[in-house]
Amino acid sequence: SNKFSDDGKSWIITLLPKIPVQLIVYEGDEEFPWDVRLLFDITATNFLEFEFLAVLASIFVEEL
């Protein structure tokens, strides 16, 4: 799913079962560059160790 707002665009993506992430994209302008954030659900570390989540984020970013 995605949301649109004046501040940017946001998508909730399920990379693995029970581990949703939120991708937020803020478009840049003349003053500020683009900003992209990938946020994991707070419960993600209940299912996977932090190091694996970091690798998962890296793979996801590479595929974008």
ABEGO torsion letter per residue (X at the ends): XBBBBAAEBBBBBBABBGBBBBBBBBBBBAABBBBBBBBBBAAAAAABBAAAAAAAAAAAAAAX
